[in-house]
């Protein structure tokens, strides 16, 4: 089975997926919230399509370790997601995942235009997922 990770933003949702052995993570896609009428259903559909048995959602905790406005928005989204699926859903601290994703993309051969099209969001989800997989707390 696979683990899916979500990096939820106001405009886009980055999606990453583990391999079947839950060893490696890879960016999967980006959901554009402006063009997707029901991002919750899109996520559930992706999860079902890929045989996902767990979904991790990045929780943007402040540097002070508190839940800010964006974190509360993400928690509301998690509740909507839980209402649509029986797949286990957990939140994980996503601090620094976007910064790390941007660094990795910058160091790769990905062009600037691809970075601007949402690849950072899926890459941030993959960074978060890989960190989770590396802990072995599956």
C-alpha positions in Angstrom: 0.0 0.0 0.0 1.0 3.6 -0.5 1.0 6.8 1.5 -0.1 10.1 0.0 1.0 13.5 1.2 -0.7 16.8 0.7 0.7 20.3 0.8 -2.4 22.5 1.0 -2.2 26.1 -0.1 -4.8 28.7 -0.9 -4.2 28.3 -4.7 -2.8 24.9 -5.1 -2.5 21.5 -3.4 0.7 19.6 -3.9 0.3 15.9 -4.0 3.1 13.3 -3.4 3.0 9.5 -3.3 5.2 6.8 -1.8 6.2 3.7 -3.6 4.4 0.5 -2.7 7.2 -0.4 -0.2 6.7 3.0 1.6 10.4 3.7 1.2 10.6 6.5 -1.4 8.4 9.5 -2.1 7.8 11.2 -5.4 5.8 14.3 -6.4 2.6 13.2 -8.1 0.6 16.2 -9.2 -0.7 19.6 -8.3 -4.4 20.4 -7.9 -5.2 24.0 -8.9 -8.0 25.1 -6.5 -9.2 27.8 -8.9 -10.0 25.3 -11.6 -10.9 22.3 -9.6 -14.6 22.5 -8.5 -14.1 19.9 -5.8 -10.5 19.3 -4.7 -11.6 17.0 -1.9 -13.2 14.6 -4.4 -10.1 14.9 -6.6 -7.9 13.9 -3.8 -10.1 10.9 -2.8 -10.1 9.8 -6.4 -6.3 10.0 -6.7 -6.0 8.1 -3.4 -8.3 5.4 -4.6 -6.6 5.2 -8.0 -3.2 4.6 -6.4 -4.2 2.3 -3.6 -3.5 4.7 -0.8 -4.0 3.5 2.7 -2.9 6.7 4.5 -3.0 10.4 3.7 -0.6 12.8 5.4 -1.6 16.5 5.4 1.1 19.1 6.1 0.1 21.4 8.9 1.7 24.8 8.7 2.6 25.3 12.3 4.2 28.7 13.1 7.9 29.0 14.0 6.7 29.5 17.6 5.0 26.1 17.4 1.5 27.5 17.3 -1.5 27.0 15.0 -2.1 30.2 13.0 -4.8 31.1 10.5 -3.5 28.9 7.7 -3.2 25.9 10.0 -6.8 26.3 11.1 -7.8 26.5 7.4 -5.9 23.3 6.7 -7.6 21.5 9.7 -11.0 22.5 8.2 -10.0 21.0 4.9 -8.9 17.8 6.7 -12.3 17.5 8.3 -13.9 17.8 4.8 -11.6 15.1 3.6 -12.3 12.8 6.5 -16.0 13.1 5.7 -15.4 11.8 2.1 -13.2 8.8 2.7 -12.4 6.0 5.1 -8.7 6.3 4.4 -6.7 7.2 7.5 -5.6 10.9 7.6 -2.9 12.4 9.8 -1.4 15.8 10.0 2.4 16.4 10.1 4.5 19.4 10.8 5.4 20.9 7.4 7.7 23.6 8.5 10.6 24.1 6.1 9.2 21.6 3.5 8.6 24.3 0.9 12.0 25.9 1.5 13.7 22.5 1.1 11.7 21.7 -2.0 12.7 25.0 -3.6 16.3 24.4 -2.8 16.2 20.9 -4.3 14.5 22.1 -7.4 16.9 25.0 -7.8 19.8 22.5 -7.6 18.2 20.3 -10.2 18.0 21.0 -13.9 14.3 22.0 -13.7 13.7 25.3 -15.5 12.3 28.4 -13.9 9.0 28.1 -15.8 8.4 24.6 -14.5 9.1 25.8 -10.9 6.5 28.5 -11.3 3.8 26.1 -12.5 3.2 24.4 -9.1 6.0 21.9 -9.1 7.2 23.4 -5.8 3.9 22.4 -4.2 4.2 18.7 -5.2 7.9 18.7 -4.3 7.1 20.1 -0.9 4.6 17.3 -0.3 7.3 14.8 -1.4 9.8 16.3 1.0 7.3 16.1 3.8 6.4 12.5 2.9 10.0 11.4 2.6 10.7 12.8 6.1 7.8 10.8 7.4 8.8 7.6 5.6 12.4 8.0 7.0 11.2 8.0 10.6 9.7 4.6 10.1 6.6 5.5 12.1 4.2 4.0 9.6 
